[in-house]
């Protein structure tokens, strides 16, 4: 599993190019741990902090896909 919070969902069927498509769901649960980016075989996920850490010490995470 590449996301301990279940934010990244992976389709059960291959797409036209032969890949399982992954997409974010319930993105507000993201802690910014970046395990999704580390586990992505195509390096298509980047994670970065959008703001200063909150009281828990975690920054709100932002996500984007590479083109």
VMD Tcl script that draws the C-alpha trace (Angstrom):
set ca {
  {0.00 0.00 0.00}
  {1.45 3.34 -0.98}
  {-0.79 5.59 1.14}
  {-1.28 4.97 4.86}
  {-4.39 7.23 4.87}
  {-6.00 5.68 1.76}
  {-5.91 8.94 -0.20}
  {-4.53 7.33 -3.37}
  {-7.03 4.99 -5.03}
  {-5.90 2.60 -7.76}
  {-8.30 1.44 -10.47}
  {-8.93 -2.30 -10.66}
  {-8.57 -2.44 -14.46}
  {-5.78 -1.43 -16.81}
  {-6.21 1.74 -18.86}
  {-5.59 1.87 -22.66}
  {-1.83 2.13 -22.11}
  {-1.68 -0.91 -19.81}
  {-1.40 0.92 -16.49}
  {-3.55 0.90 -13.38}
  {-4.72 4.50 -13.02}
  {-4.29 6.09 -9.60}
  {-6.16 9.16 -8.39}
  {-6.58 11.06 -5.11}
  {-9.77 10.64 -3.09}
  {-10.58 12.45 0.18}
  {-7.50 14.63 -0.32}
  {-8.14 16.42 2.98}
  {-6.81 13.27 4.72}
  {-3.38 13.69 3.07}
  {-0.59 14.25 5.60}
  {2.09 15.05 3.03}
  {4.15 11.93 3.81}
  {5.03 11.55 0.08}
  {4.90 7.74 0.11}
  {2.72 7.94 -3.02}
  {5.48 9.83 -4.84}
  {8.14 7.39 -3.65}
  {6.11 4.35 -4.74}
  {4.96 5.67 -8.15}
  {6.87 3.65 -10.78}
  {6.53 6.40 -13.39}
  {7.52 9.25 -11.03}
  {4.29 11.00 -11.99}
  {3.41 12.26 -8.49}
  {4.98 15.19 -6.65}
  {4.11 16.29 -3.12}
  {4.99 19.66 -1.63}
  {3.89 21.79 1.31}
  {1.49 24.63 0.54}
  {1.68 26.29 3.95}
  {3.41 26.27 7.30}
  {2.84 23.24 9.55}
  {-0.29 23.26 11.69}
  {-0.40 22.43 15.42}
  {0.17 18.73 14.68}
  {3.48 19.58 12.98}
  {2.27 18.47 9.56}
  {2.11 20.82 6.59}
  {-0.95 20.84 4.42}
  {0.10 18.91 1.33}
  {-0.37 19.88 -2.27}
  {-0.35 17.45 -5.11}
  {0.05 17.73 -8.85}
  {0.62 15.42 -11.77}
  {3.55 15.79 -14.10}
  {2.61 16.36 -17.73}
}
mol new
graphics top color blue
foreach p $ca { graphics top sphere $p radius 0.5 }
foreach p [lrange $ca 0 end-1] q [lrange $ca 1 end] { graphics top cylinder $p $q radius 0.2 }
display resetview
